[in-house]
C-alpha cells in the first residue's frame, strides 16, 4: 500500500468534517399508528392495511400495491399449508 500524501489526508479530513452536520440533522424513521379497526384482519391480532397503489417504473409491471402488515404484541400469523 502506498503512503497517503498530505494533500489527500487534508482533502479527506475536510470532506468528513463537511459531511458531519448533515448526519446530525437526519431524523429517525417512525412507524405510523393505525386505529384498531383500520385494515383487514387476517388472524387474531394481525391486520393488513392498504397504503396505496403507484405506477411502476419496472418494465413489465404496471402498478405497485403497497401494504403494511401490523402485528399486535403476542399475536401470530396463521401457519401456511403447502
Buried (B, 14 or more C-beta within 10 A) or exposed (E): EEEEEEEEEEEEEEEEEEEEEEEEEEEEEEEEEEEEEEBEEEEEBBBEBEEEEEEEEEEEEEEEEEEBEBEEEEEEEEEEEE
